[in-house]
Amino acid sequence: MNSKTLLIYEYQILYKILSEIKEYLDFEVLDINKKNFQKLELSKFENYLILRSKNSHNLKNSLVLEELPIKFDKLIQTININFLKSNFAQKSEIIVGKYKLDLNSRKIIFENQYLALTEKEINMIIFIKSNTNVTIKELQNNVWGYSSDLETHTVETHIYRLRKKIKESFKDEEFIQNTKKGYRIL
């Protein structure tokens, strides 16, 4: 299945044109109307873009064609650029518990507050979030690239400092938990 899906919202003529040449496109093309859009689960699409002729709804990942007529190559170029922008935006934010982790600005955000993080802190949070009960040796290997036999307190020091920053900024003492099996983030 194609990882990019163009959802053409109530724009039948454009759908017909693009579906005729679909074998030359690097994205899947689907026709949707107001009725089936309500039932559509956008979360099932890896990377989607909604193309429509009118700016009637405030929809995420949508492209409105306002300047018509448009040259065909310009249309395809615009669609591809918007797919790239959408994909970049989706991958730049990660939900970590009640927080949003913005990878571009290296900030962790809760409601209207944010905290700047280092690259190692970001990498550590992502690795712990992606795995359950992460050991110190796993963090040494995967975040710092240390050999497993190396004696160091780098991980513990970084965890301590990160917990302290989170506690001071967000009053959260439970962000990174230490269990008998290792570290975890709820």
C-alpha positions, 0 to 999 in steps of 0.5 A: 500500500502507498504511504501517501494518500490524497483525499479529494474532498468534494472535487469530483472532476479533479478526482476523475482526472487524477484517477485516470493517471494514478499509475504515474502518481506516487500517492494513492487518490481517494474520492470523499464527500461530506457524508463519508468524510464524517465516518473516515478515520484519518488516523489509519492513514500514514501520511494524508493530504486533503485537497479541496476547492473551497476553504469551508472547514478548518481541516488539518493537512489540507490544501485548498486550490484557490488559484484556478486554473492551474497547470498540471505539473504545478498541481502535482508539485504543490501536492508533493510539497504539501505531503512533505510538509505534512510528513515533517510536521507529523514526525516532529511531534511525539506524545509522551504521556501528558506531554508533547515533545517537539523535536524541532525546537527541542522542547517538552510542552504541557498546556502553555508551559514548555521546557527546553531540552538537550539532544541527549535528553530528547534521545533518552526520552524517546528511547525510554518511551519506545521501550518498557523497563529500559536498563542503564546498559541499554541506555548506555548502548543505544543513546550514548553508544558506550560499550556494555562493560563500561562503568559510568554514572552518565545515565543516572546523572542525566536521568536525575537532572532531567527529573529535576528539570521536569519537577521544577517546570511542571511539578511532575515527580512521576515522569520517569519511573525507576522499577526493578526492571529499569526506567519507564515513562508512563 
